[in-house]
Amino acid sequence: MLIRPRSLASLSSLIALSVASTAIAQARNGRWTVANTVVEASADREGVVSLRVGSQAARRLGRGAVTATTHSVGRGTALVVRVEGDEPGVALVAGSSSVSAEILFSGPRIQRGEDVGDRTETDVLIDGAQVVLAQRRADLSLCELGAPWVETRTLDAATLRLVPHARDPFASLALAPAPPVVVAAVPVEPAARVVGVPVLAAQSRVAVGAAVNPSFALHDGSSATAWTASELDFVVARAVPATVPVERVVLTAPAQGGGALPRAISLVIGAQRFQVSIHESLAQPGQRVAVPIVPARPAGCVAIVVQSAAARGPTAIAEVTLASAYDREADPLAALARSLDAAQGDGAAQALAAAGSRGVAAVAAALPSLQLTGARRAVRLLAAQRTAASADALAAALDRSELAELARDALVRMGEPALDALSRRAVTDARAADVLLVVRADRLARARAMIPALSADPAVWRAVRGPMLAILRDASEPEQRAWLAALPADARARLRALSAVIEASSSAAVRSEAAALGLAVVAEGFAQEYLRLSAIGAGADGARALASIAAQSRDADLRHEAVRVLASMAVRGEAELARGALTSAQGDRVARVRAAALRGLAVDAQGRAAIAQSLRSDTWPSVRAAAAELLGRDPQSTGALLAALDDESVWVVRAVLTALERATGATIGARLVEFARDPRRNPTLRIESLTTVASRCERAQAPALEQLVLSQIDPALPEGEQAVGHAALAALARIDIVRARALLERMEANGAARTALEAAGRDACRDTAPATSGSAP
């Protein structure tokens, strides 16, 4: 991996900076003044904090408590606002009497992603006399020393704007207690034979202006390709295998005209840092120099940081080789594994397969560095071995997009031997869970292999939950019980599992057993308390516990989730247990709680009557719209839906129109055409009502639609009114294309109108559709 910092003006131009005060601590809101401009942080009821500067648009910061510090920078002021909590964030505001206050940066401090490269941390650092905006990435670390701050920018004292900033990657790292070892590089004869451990860059990041990818250039065996760097650039390399003790790190200078070795580097191996001096006389084209490592040690990770540039010309390194105590003895298995990329790769694969477990180990170690042709050979070889080591290597190959499908198929065919590898990987990679869903293995074994994924981070868990539910739905009742018996004691993992069983199982007895286990879990903190609600959503005891929370909790999120789970119970056939609590929830002061209750009430006539009442009288449009949506399939609710066409909310009427597409009743079509004809109505809703008539194939409304066309397609009318006429013509074309064509002939329409009509009639109603059945074809 490679980071190249950008250049920065001389540090002497920076004006002293001082910390003034901590303005807010453990609060949800704050108000400050920067350059006579008010800066305000405020949190909504969900705890989400937004920051606003003067009249500028508010920016979302995160969720949690707010802290802030102010700093003098030149003649201006910098304000650093942090949010500490579940979703930490940071913002930097700066301004002065001559520079308008502005949010220079705002965003999350920590980002979590499925891939390690997506996991970043961003913060504003007070670094001596500087305010620095910096980022570090989980996949960019100086080996065991940790992840340095990279992509740094500093607040310029003159302009109060962020400018590029070069920062020593060691500045914020906790180095080993012993001082760095200072060594001098020594020459290695160009003709000397060095058979070293291959160096593989874990991931490449090309420096600005660099023409060659360092992950390839540093181990391709050619001095013609090189990593071109500037001071404080660094590259991190991973060695395979990582257990071989390294005695020397051999650096090769580029060929003629390709640059020269740096005068000084920091070399990180393990937790130790070596400061290396390279004399100018050794920086000749093609020259190789060795850095002795005493005592020899395994080097699974090596980082090289350029501390001083080359004396003349560009700074570059062509090759890095880790020379071990065995560097004069060829490793035939490793060499064979590397040659899978070559034309003779098929023969190499056969030889490696004949070597058994040692051959598998060599292939597994080489697979990350192989090009596509060799990697495909390696996957086929590993699939044929059916061992734990080969399964681990195939599971890791899921990371490579060009290999993922081949590796997936190999793991599916491998069956039982792949379960352990996939189980371990599913904790961090949802793709492994997808493979567990279809791998050729016993269903209960596949379900048990999913158990470690119950402890995954939320982002991974959300992706893993679907495949887990699919396996549990297919499982028999005894298999589901056996899976319950194998669950871990960890509260979060256990609650996730119980929630999945309750959702997936068709057995009331298994669901009740899972709910009883959920009731026995002692939840710690809001997150587990919230998760526990879906883990107790079955049986009489669970229903009583949920009803108590829905009625008594002061937290709207918990009440909403409790009601949602009760509604799910009603849909699954436990309506009698949930009805009382759902009915009571219709009086909740929070609209989303009332809306959640409606789904569970829709399962019988008594509940649908209550939903119709909500459609008529609830004060919140979102609740009325939810009620309309649920009544669409109830023949007894057509009257309530038609009455709701007069609702004052556009969103409610739109939901009613959607519901009427599915409703039954002979009067629906006429009422919709009447709605479309009324000029007092919203033109957009009038058009949507005609779309509903067309969707229902209301053939009896063809004459009325024709009249509407004749009255609305008039160039003298406003565009909105003409649009209603066009919608009526489109509906007529779908219902009765012959009648629509005849109408256009009488109107002497132009060719464009005829083309539009034919396009509208492509999805014509089937001849078998009844004229006023009220059901869509």
Disulfide bonds with the S-S distance in Angstrom:
Cys143-Cys301 2.07
Cys697-Cys765 1.89
